[in-house]
Amino acid sequence: MVEKAFPVTRTDEEWRASLTPEQYQVLREHATERPGSCALLQEKRAGTFSCAGCGQPLFVGERKFESGTGWPSFFAPLEGSIGTTDDRSLFMARTEVHCSRCGGHLGHVFPDGPPPTGLRYCINGVALDFEPKT
């Protein structure tokens, strides 16, 4: 977990009570869901993807693209919605992305995405909730 104070904080017991076991593993323990296992991978409707931990809006459907990786991918988050940290686990250097409101681990960002940003935010679908645009 990122060592920082966030606007939304809960005890470990409260996080476990409010999240499914898989959500807890990803958001609080930095796990990664199996590629291709999340229904949100196929989500193509307009709408908003929010943090499953605290409900903060993170991405909009118009910024989602098919990366072929097995995880929902976006070329840009909503302004101010995420933070980043250096991740040197698994013998590699990556940039982790986390919710700026609760610190929940979302995934990683890579410099191999499409225009206009050239970035690929590779996000665990279990860390997201989706609200379709009405």
N, C-alpha and C positions, 0 to 999 in steps of 0.2 A: 504494500500500500504506500502511496505517496505520503511522505512525512510533512504534512501541511495542515493547517486548520481550514476547514471548508464550511460554507454557510449551513449545510445540512450535515449534522453529525448524529450518529446513533451508536449505542453500545453494540458489541458483537452479538449479544443475545437479541437485541432489537432487529439487527440486520437479518439474522437467521430466521426470525419470526415473519419478516415482511417479504422475504425473497424465497423462491423455490431453491432447492439444493443446487441445481445447475447455475441459476442466476448468482447465488452466493459464491460459488466457486469461481465464476468468471469475474464478477464485479468486485469482490472483496479479496480473493486469493490469486488473482491474475491468471486464471486458467484460460484455456482456449477450447471452444466447442469444436466438435468434429466438423470438418468441412462438408458442406451440403446438407447439414442436419436441420437447418432452421427454415421455417416457412417464409420468413421475411426475405430470404434470398430471392424468391420469385415475386415479391411484391412490386407491382409496377404502377399502382394508382398514385394520383397526386395526394399528398398528405404530409404529415409530420412524424418523424421518428424521434422519440423521446427516450430519456434514460429510464430504464426499468427500476432503478433504485430510488430516484427522487422525482421523476416526472419532468425534468427540465427538457425543453425542446432542443434537439441537437442537430438534426439534418432534415432537409425537405426532399420529397420524392423527386423533384426536378433535378436534383444534384446526384441522384443515384445512377450507377451504370453497371453493366455486366462486365466484371473483370475476369471471369473464368477461374477464380481462385477457390470458390466454394463458400465465401463469406460475403455478406452485403458490403458493397463498396460505394463510396461517395467521393466526388472531387472537391467538395468544400463543406465545412460545417457552418452552422449559423454563427454569426459573430459573437464571440465571447463565451460560447457554450462549452468549449473543451480547453483542456490544458495539456501540455506535453512534458514528458520527462525522458531522460536517456535510459534505455533498457539494454543492459549488457548481459542478460541471461542467455542461456543456451549457446554460449560461445560465439555470440555475434552482437553487433551493435545495431540497435533499432531505436526508433522513436515511438514510445508508448503514448497513446492518447487516453485521457481520462475525463470524466465529467467535471466541469469546473465548479459545479454546485455541491456534489457529494464526494468527489474523488474516486468514484467507481471506475474500475478498469474497463475500457471499451474495446481496445484493440491496438493497432499500430498504423502509422502513416508512412507511406513509401513514395519516392520521387518518380514513379513510373505510371502515373495516371494520365488521363486525357486533358486536352485544353478545356477550360482556359487556365487552370492552375498547374497542371502537370503532376498533381498529387493524387494518391490513392489512399483514402482512409478505409482501411480494411477492418471492419467492425464485427464483433461477435453479435449475431442476431439475438441471442438470448439476453443480451444486455440492453436491448431496445424494446420499446412498445411502439405500435403504429396507430395513428389516428387518421383515417382517410378524410380528405377534404370534402366538405358537403356542398 
